[in-house]
Amino acid sequence: MTTSTKLSAGPVIDETARLLVEHYVFPEIAEQLAGLLQRRLAEGAYDVDGAEELARLVTADLQSVNGDRHLRVKHHVDPVSPKQGAATLDAMRRDFDTSLGGARGVQLLDGGVAVVEMAPMLFPLEWAAEPLGAALTVASRAQALIVDLRANRGGDPDTVAFVCSYLLDERTHLNTMHWRRDGRVEQSWSLPHVPGARFGGSKPLYVLTSDSTFSAAEELAYNLQQLGRAVVVGERTRGGAHPCKGWTVHPHLEATIPVGRAVNPVSGTNWEGTGVQPDVACAAADSLDRAHSLALARLAG
């Protein structure tokens, strides 16, 4: 007996539509998108052979209403676990193990200016606390600090709060998450204690961004900018402020659906769709030199 390998889009669309209606942070848009997916399915728009092509088509439709870049169907080359969240977590773990835990580089530039590069993600805090804490502790002795988020595509809001805690002196309200499920509101604060030494809240601090900087990495830049703690140097970021969860909808496909929205206590809004606007705009490739020059000038002054 042989089985056909042709992709059946119907079950994928049905399950994605169900998850949207049940979990998406904006219920009215969820209903609208679910209807759109079912119409497109009926029209034959998803009659394709491969899961990768289906993911591309469905993602384009999911993002066609409000441009939510967290709302997508992701293709995985290797089969993924059906357990909720497992596909994302497995991919994160592979990246974590090959990137020094997300603390990809620490260096000292002329004039006592340190650089900590955090990439490719801000990994779950239970993994990332040790490597990020170590990197920030080493950098704590510098006269000025540059945090490089140009290649960071997001991650864990708890890790954002952890990093901010090294860069502030007092416990500070950073962000508030409004969750779709049960209407819960959850505040994020910097920590009263960190392992190692703090860089603190008074020495010059710069954050580098690019048009690839996304999600939790944007929150880190935005939090520090809104608090007046850091100068953001580089390019406008991608603009994704909605925390999301992932569900496997096919052995090679994962639907990622935002389940909450962020509200900054200073601005009363977030960076969704707009990105984080740099204080000093320049090409991402030039931003490290620019921030270094700004730091040296401030230290000299």
Disulfide bonds with the S-S distance in Angstrom:
none
